[in-house]
Amino acid sequence: GDSQSGSVGESTLPRLDRLVIANVSISGTVENAITAAREAERITTRYGGFVGNANVRDVDSGREAAMTLRIPMPNLHDALEEIRALGTKVSSATLTTEDVTEEYTDVESIVGNLRATETRLLSLQENSTQMNEILSFQRELTNIRGQIERLEGGVATQHLDHCQIGVWTA
């Protein structure tokens, strides 16, 4: 996909008619890393997101928290405003986006073809009277359903409506 980088602002958010994965990286200083991490988690949850991972560690200057927050795209700007406000100083903030519209469309097309094949196999299976044919159809249906589940659970569909925010504090 196409990648763009820039400062985090409303004008850099992608158009909503495209399927876009956004990654925001914020680095800054806070009074208390643990308190800030807890508050970032509350903000994320309030905006319908979740914490992908969080890590707090001791460093020479005190404690450092590194978090990956997954927030729905429509709420990105508002959530970012609140997360930025947790810090006493934001030293850097960058946004990168990747347009995955074509990748997603390809997956949708493949899933559609698999579903059509599944429907044909079910029809053939219903009309079959031989046990070995029925078992063969069943094996093939299980295989096709597994492919559909893998495709529908893949990266292209999992991440489309959430952006990822990395936050580092010290």
Salt bridges, closest charged atoms under 4 A:
GLU10 OE1 - HIS77 NE2 3.73
ASP17 OD1 - ARG15 NE 3.14
GLU39 OE1 - ARG42 NE 2.97
ASP58 OD1 - ARG63 NE 3.08
GLU64 OE1 - ARG57 NH2 2.70
GLU81 OE2 - HIS77 NE2 3.93
GLU82 OE1 - ARG46 NH2 2.12
ASP99 OD2 - ARG18 NE 2.83
GLU118 OE2 - ARG145 NE 2.62
GLU152 OE2 - ARG115 NH2 2.75
ASP161 OD1 - HIS162 ND1 2.72
